[in-house]
């Protein structure tokens, strides 16, 4: 089982914008825990510890509440549009051995051929993985790739027990040569010159 991050929660008995605002002022984050056919459980999570835990993509969380511990992963994180705080977290109950679908960030390593740049078309990839062994990141190596080269979802090496959940032909990254503004201006001019020369020959 992956290392779990323990969060000590407390029951949430008050609802509404006012109570949520008071909770956040007190350094707590409103959350709801659901899944496996159980009734949703509303709770408050410790603000700082939760923010630190959720810096890890697809972190396995051990939620301690009323003397019980439940494993969960964050399915939705609502963040304040201005301040660096979390407004609310949706948590999904998970069990050892079950598989769930998650989005995993793509990390680029290596350098493409001199004079080229890489374009990351999709910054994350949807996979099916064991809930207690969710990958935090998937790596794509572009070392030595040339102009026109590309890598699709099926080209990425996945951890053991993880499989693609989406289109295997999904474009992840491609290599190109950046065109300068001058080069873009020269291309139409060259084309015009060729057209003029062709018209002169016909005449």
C-alpha positions in Angstrom: 0.0 0.0 0.0 1.2 3.5 -0.8 2.2 5.7 2.1 -0.9 7.3 3.5 -1.2 10.9 4.8 -3.2 11.0 8.0 -5.7 13.8 8.5 -7.6 14.2 11.8 -11.1 15.4 10.9 -14.0 16.6 13.0 -17.8 16.3 12.3 -19.4 19.3 10.6 -22.8 20.1 12.1 -23.4 23.6 10.7 -23.9 24.3 7.1 -24.3 27.3 4.8 -21.9 30.0 3.6 -21.6 31.6 7.0 -20.6 28.5 8.8 -18.1 27.6 6.0 -16.6 31.0 6.2 -16.2 30.7 10.0 -14.6 27.3 9.6 -12.0 28.7 7.1 -11.3 31.6 9.4 -10.6 29.0 12.1 -8.1 27.3 9.8 -10.4 24.4 8.8 -11.6 23.2 5.4 -15.1 21.9 4.8 -15.2 18.5 3.2 -17.5 15.7 2.3 -16.6 11.9 2.2 -18.7 9.6 0.0 -18.6 6.4 -1.9 -19.3 2.6 -1.7 -23.0 3.3 -1.3 -22.7 5.0 2.0 -24.3 8.3 3.1 -22.1 11.4 2.6 -20.3 12.4 5.7 -19.7 16.1 6.2 -16.6 17.1 8.1 -13.9 19.7 8.7 -10.3 19.0 7.9 -7.2 20.7 9.4 -6.4 23.5 6.9 -2.6 23.5 6.8 -2.1 19.7 7.0 -4.7 19.3 4.2 -3.1 21.8 1.9 0.3 20.2 2.4 -1.2 16.7 1.7 -3.0 17.8 -1.4 0.2 19.1 -2.9 0.8 15.4 -3.8 -1.3 14.5 -6.8 -3.6 11.6 -6.1 -2.4 11.3 -2.5 -3.8 8.5 -0.4 -5.5 10.0 2.6 -6.3 8.4 5.9 -9.2 10.3 7.4 -9.6 9.9 11.1 -13.1 10.7 12.4 -14.9 9.6 15.6 -12.4 6.9 16.3 -12.5 5.4 12.9 -10.1 5.6 10.0 -11.2 5.6 6.3 -9.0 5.7 3.2 -9.8 8.3 0.6 -8.6 10.3 -2.3 -9.5 13.8 -3.3 -11.9 13.8 -6.3 -12.6 17.6 -6.4 -10.7 20.5 -4.8 -12.4 23.9 -4.9 -9.8 26.6 -4.5 -10.3 30.3 -3.8 -9.9 32.2 -7.1 -7.8 34.9 -5.5 -6.3 33.7 -2.2 -4.1 30.6 -2.0 -6.6 28.7 0.1 -8.9 25.7 -0.4 -12.6 26.3 0.0 -13.9 22.7 -0.1 -12.8 19.1 -0.8 -14.8 16.2 -2.1 -13.3 12.9 -0.9 -13.9 9.5 -2.4 -13.8 6.4 -0.1 -11.4 3.7 -1.4 -10.4 0.2 -0.4 -7.3 -1.8 -0.9 -7.5 -3.8 -4.1 -10.1 -1.7 -5.9 -9.3 0.3 -9.0 -10.4 3.8 -9.8 -10.0 6.3 -12.6 -7.8 9.3 -12.0 -6.0 12.1 -13.9 -2.3 11.9 -13.5 0.0 14.9 -14.4 2.6 14.4 -17.2 6.2 15.4 -16.5 8.6 16.1 -19.3 12.3 15.2 -19.0 15.2 15.3 -21.3 16.0 17.7 -24.2 14.8 17.5 -27.8 17.2 18.1 -30.7 19.0 21.5 -30.8 16.8 24.2 -32.4 13.6 22.4 -31.6 10.9 23.0 -28.9 8.4 20.6 -27.3 4.7 21.3 -27.1 2.8 19.5 -24.4 -0.7 19.0 -25.8 -2.1 17.2 -22.8 -0.7 18.0 -19.3 -2.4 15.0 -17.7 -3.5 11.5 -18.6 -6.5 9.5 -17.4 -5.6 6.1 -16.1 -7.1 3.2 -14.2 -5.1 2.2 -11.2 -5.2 0.6 -7.8 -6.7 3.1 -5.3 -3.9 2.5 -2.8 -1.2 2.7 -5.5 -2.1 5.7 -7.5 0.8 7.3 -9.5 1.6 10.9 -8.7 3.1 11.6 -12.0 3.8 10.0 -15.5 7.1 10.8 -17.2 7.6 11.4 -20.9 11.3 11.4 -22.1 12.0 13.6 -25.1 15.7 13.2 -25.2 17.0 13.6 -28.8 13.6 13.8 -30.4 13.6 15.6 -33.8 11.2 18.0 -35.5 7.9 16.2 -36.3 8.4 13.5 -33.7 5.5 12.9 -31.3 4.4 10.7 -28.4 0.9 9.5 -27.8 -0.7 8.1 -24.6 0.3 4.5 -25.5 4.0 5.5 -25.7 4.2 6.4 -22.1 5.5 3.8 -19.6 2.9 3.2 -16.9 3.6 1.8 -13.4 2.8 -1.8 -12.8 -1.0 -2.3 -12.2 -1.9 0.9 -14.1 -3.6 1.0 -17.5 -4.9 3.7 -19.8 -8.5 4.7 -19.3 -8.8 6.9 -22.4 -7.7 7.0 -26.0 -4.3 5.4 -26.6 -3.8 7.7 -29.6 -4.2 10.8 -27.5 -1.4 13.2 -28.4 0.7 14.0 -25.4 3.7 15.9 -26.9 5.2 16.8 -30.2 8.4 18.4 -31.4 8.6 21.4 -33.7 11.0 24.2 -34.8 9.9 27.6 -33.7 9.3 30.0 -36.7 10.4 33.6 -36.1 8.3 36.5 -37.2 10.9 37.3 -39.9 10.7 33.8 -41.3 6.9 34.0 -41.4 7.1 37.3 -43.3 9.7 35.9 -45.7 7.5 32.8 -46.6 4.7 34.8 -48.2 7.2 37.1 -50.0 9.0 34.1 -51.4 5.7 32.6 -52.6 4.8 35.9 -54.3 8.2 36.1 -56.0 7.7 32.6 -57.4 4.2 33.4 -58.6 5.5 36.5 -60.3 8.3 34.6 -62.0 5.8 32.0 -63.2 3.5 34.6 -64.7 6.5 36.2 -66.5 7.4 32.9 -68.1 3.8 32.3 -69.2 3.7 35.8 -70.8 
